[in-house]
Amino acid sequence: MLAQVTISSPGWLWPALLLAAVCLAALVSSYRSGPVAGPRLPCALLKALGVTALALCLLEPLWSTRHARPGANLFVIAADNSQSLEVKDTGAAQSRADALRQALEPNTGWQTALDDLFETRRFLFDTRLQAVPDFAALTFDGRVTALGTALRGLADRYAGQPLAGVLLFTDGNATDALEGSLNLDGLPPIYPVVLGRPGAARDLAIAQVHVSQTAFEDAPVSIQVDIAASGSRGETVTAQLLGPDGLEVGAQTVRARKDNDTLSCRFQLRPDKPGLSFYRVRVGFSSELEAASAAPTAAPSTREATLVNNTRTVPVERRSEPHRILYVAGRPNWEYKFLNRALETDDQLQLVALMRVALREPKFEFRGRAGETSNPLFRGFGDQSREEAARYDEPVLVRLNTRDELELRGGFPRTPEELYGFDALVLDDLEAAFFGPDQALLIAKFVSERGGGLLMLGGAESFHHGGYQRTPIGDMLPVYLDRLDSPQNPPTLRWDLAREGWLEPWARLRDTETAEKEQRQTMPAFHVLNSVRSVKPGARIIATATDEHGAQHPALVTQRFGRGRTAALMVGDVWRWGMRDASARNDMERTWRQLLRWLVADVPRPVELAIETPADQPAEAVRLEVRARDARFQPLDDASVTIEVEPGSAQTHPAALTNELRKDGDPGPQDPAGQGPSNTPSPQAAISPIAGPIRLRAEPSTTESGLYEATYVPCHNGGYRATACVTNLVGVEAGRAVAGWNTDLAADEFRSIDPNVPLIESIARRTGGEIVPLGKLAEFARGLPARRAPVMEAVTRPVWHTPWLFAFALACFLAEWGLRRWKGWP
């Protein structure tokens, strides 16, 4: 409690109560015996209050308050020194930085009040937290706003010390933390001062760019661009995608419907060459871009608050090595013919086939000479050893498109090293008895542990007819293999997309729903269907087969299984689709390619390189994580991992970032079209490339087996390429991985120019503080001593002989007398 009332003379309690009771009894008696004229209650209450106040003086009450002890507590004033404060709100007389400079001028009244009561500490923060004697060092040239790092630094620095609070000047646009990820443990009440007004500036900013791989053959890479449009209601915004050569790959136009709107554009492309490439996204108002295009020699003009957040470099990786898919069939069929033709033109998929052309021969007992075990008809021809003679009792398998003459020479793989070299497995027209018990378990581990894909086609010896029920392979399929009665007459089936299929881009062939439905109407009827009782929980029906009675049967079902995926195609004569005409054959081949691309989309590689932003490192630092696995896809320990980092695009020196910032209406350097920052170096800052690759050594992680980590702090902005090389204990290379990232600190800093009020409010609420308006700092400083602090002191003042108490009693008596005289009451 910050205040309380105590009684210093409790011995006078009963005399005071007796005196008050006597006075009140006399008061009641006098008013009851007097003449009835006017309301008596107001007069009686006023006189009773006066008597009670005088009786209270006999108890000698004391008023005790607590406030921060002068000079015993610490108080921090932290100011944001990042570039984003150079933004000038529309209609404002000065920028946010100028307003902050004015508020932090030395010897201001509110700072003097804090210095008199607290041991004040002053800090600046941008990339790091820096203690300063005063705020004359405010330059607003920080490339990032490491708000989370700064708050953790204050908590660690003053742990166990009497820190009363933190006065935080910022716009809240943190580049190292989100609202839910801030660690505020151990911090005192934080009192943020919000700099800037939401929606007060007109600006476009690329908030986020997400790159994903799709199953489309003509556009395997999808780039999602989120644009934050501030003060742009009704404006048309154009987003452009530029290729590695600087030429435009695509452009999209969207319209902002409100002042603060989030716009989205999606680009789908097929990179020209395999490997890692760097694209560039830039945005701008369509009207200004058109004006700049009409007059390219005119000086560019824009009303945006800043242009440094209008561009973003995007690394895009196209796998250089194709995904290898193993196709295993029990007999040559038409399905393989069309499937093989479909994948011949796809450089991202390679189909390796293992096809049985003759069944296992019956076991005969040859009667010949004593000790002879082979057929006597072959006596004298070639090697007739026991191993050679056993070959007559094995099925005849044909290998197609193998890597070399040794691959699959012994038939279907029996070891993880052989099978895990493939990314997916397709089974067609093959009974379960073809696989031994160990091979069936190996296939289950291939999907669940290795993360491979499994697709079963609807041949004559598949699903229930192949005896897969109650086998490890059947358990992985997304359908139940209960036996159903097959129709006596071949059914007529129509292929339709289910609800889940319409939501999956890889299951569609056309861009619009109308065109997709028209294409489905041209598909031929199918006549072979493996009926199943139902699909398993969690499975998704992508397509259905509708018979002539209108009943729908699952035709294509998918599900996740462990780390991998499984799919079941119950229709057994998809090849009929390609027999109609050239257009239908093209659609069928595209369907095969997109289905198999989906099957291998998330298959992990033996060596993977990921780029992460560590929370415990500087804002510009990146952590390179390498996950290494051996041929059995087990974590590879005791390996040697080296990472080479080199620039993937033009590198910009940090000093160039400031030149792109508009100050006092100057748009800064732009390209001739006025669409954003130029790649041409300005006189103040030049493009500075990195001289050669930098080699790093990754160290084993202490938290995960097979994980190796290295931290890299880029000194320039732009795209970076990292190549990880893993070698085992004997020095043999186990694999390589390539990844890229973009370092653009200005883009992160200016992702949004609006103050992040939700984050600021969350910080104040979670720490017990409150938001302080910039114009009420003096009022906040005056009320701060009454707030709770680590070191408090009590101040006691007597209440019973203070002038206001006697004045209150006298006022009550005078009011009672005046009321009676005014109304003419006796």
Disulfide bonds with the S-S distance in Angstrom:
none
